[in-house]
Amino acid sequence: MYFFYSLLLTLCLPLLLLSLWLKSWRVPAYRHRWQERLGWVKFPPLTQSIWIHAVSVGESVAAVPLILQLQDCYRDTPIVVTTTTPTGSARIQAAFKSQLGQQIFHCYLPYDYPWAIKRFIGHIQPKLLIVMETEIWPNLFRYCGAQNILLVIANARLSMRSLRGYLKLPQRWRAQILSNITCIAAQSALDAARYQTLGIPDSRVQNIGNIKFDLSLPSDVSSKGQQLRQQLGPNRPVWIAASTHSKEESQILQVFAQLKPQFPDLLLFLVPRHPQRFAEVAQLCQAQGWSIVKRSAQQNCQPSDDIFIGDSMGELLYFYAASDMAFVGGSLVPVGGHNMLEPAALKLPIVCGPHCFNFIRISELLLEAKGMRCIHHLEELTSVLTQWLSDPSLSKQLGAQAATVVEQNQGALKRLSHLIEHLLEATNKR
């Protein structure tokens, strides 16, 4: 099975490279550093490194506090951080800009070719690989097992759809792949149970909670949020629609058109999830007759402006801090939703669509605390926002309840750090 999997992957190499080239027409970063995806990296050879893999932005955000914790605990140990997407790469580079090439080393994850994985592992010589959330790669896991590299799936989640997909693999091959995993540090009891269903022994699965609750807000988030609020208009109500996807913006604009006659000062802060769609979304807003201002223009909003486009990277927390209420995207379309904990930590009441399957437990807790509302049609979204805009004291109360959920569920990062420390100590004693 490994042979046929690697053969099929090899035959697909021209298509993978073509895919990078096609993506680069919308996101030029895809045409850069492609050698890293084949196992060639520019930083010098390392020994006994700790390797963290975070696919994209969401996993990278969750990984940053863990990386900081590992830096404090293992000051003489090089830390390699790999990502798959340019947006994830940008987040890691922004978070560790001054440390890259010193203790922190960053590159893209090589494709799962045996020769690429072997070359990369030989270059960084890791003693531990921490994979964030869900990624399972047969050859990567196989060579970790062959070289006695500790392999931890951290903040592990497994959707029902992914579980069904993995269960379709031949049972013997699936068991071989999974046997290389040292430990599953699951986000919830449900995720832990699904990994056990997949075939991971109970002794190698721990429910430690979700480290996303342990998010670390920048010290300047409040001051920068207030500065931005002055640009938006300090006396205007601001509704942020964040991390939106294709087909969501048009629905958001429908709701905005319903709200605007009753709340003429309302400003919509619209932040598309992917940077390649910034221009497309701005054009959509203008085509409907809305007056827009772009973050990239570094201009203040005028009273006549309707929509502020958040067309920049790495500023979402500041955008939330400048807003009064939040819609979190990827939830009106079947993407699975995005991180609701950032607006919750900043005391915003949150509203999401029905598709939040990537954040089931988080959304359940926020719904139970009434810090979040889940809507199933646009009329309901209009109704919820009308209620919050009509009663600012209510929206502030709900935002405070959302923040309490974040505070009460912290601690997973500490448990994960202790788990990693225990695994490394046990390995050193052998």
C-alpha angles and dihedrals in degrees: 000000000000089000095051092042091052092044092052091047090050091052088052094053095098088051092049092051090045089051090054090050093049092047089051091067088070099026110030091194089076091071092054127083092008089149088070089063088061095049102266114125133176102221119091123267115281136202132213093000129168110233123203121187120199116174103207144338099307094050091042092054090051091046097054097077089045091051090050090051091050090050091056094046099042106032095164095046120096113232119210118198120193129186135180103214131054090235091056089046091051091052093052093045091050093048095049102025096136095044103048111122092020114069094336121064122183137191141134120284111258117244112263096266114135093231093047094047093046091049092049095045089048090053098050100026096205124199091194135026118196113193114195118231114321118354117130117178117177100210094039091052092042094056092044088056093045092053096041093245112162109243120200126178099210126200083006120195130173122191121212089247092054091046091054090048094051092046088061090066116098105277095231094050092044090052091051092052094046093046088073092064112101097193143353112216098195128203094221144000089261092055090046091053092050092053089050089051087053089059107266109141115248090241090064097049123081128177103219099157132244116311089201086081087064093064115155113223116212113255090237097049094106097045094045090046090054092048090053091046089059088056092049095048117276095224098046123096109243124206114189121204102192135189092009123177135208112297091021097082093058089054092047090052090052090056091044090054089054093050099043099075091054095039106031093172093055114126120202113214103201119192117178115211096230123050093218088068098053094097093042092054093046089053091049091054093047092046088060091053100256121145109234139192122197124219088222090062091062091218132140120248116250121217088254094056116103108185134033113203114212096212098162136090129242097017103094094110090054090048090054091047089056094051138081102212136008140220110194113211135220085064105088087057124045096265094113101246133268136255111309093178096080095062089038092055088051091054099250123146107239134214125188138176124248097272105083099127093131089061103035099143094039092050091046092055093046091047092049090052090047089235090121137039125207114209129195102193138024095252088060091050090051090049094050094049092046089055093049094045091048093051112036091175090059092050090050091050092051090047090053089051090053090051090052090058090057093048095047095051101049122116104076092106091057091048091049091049091052090049092052091046091051093049093049093047091050090051093049091054094056 
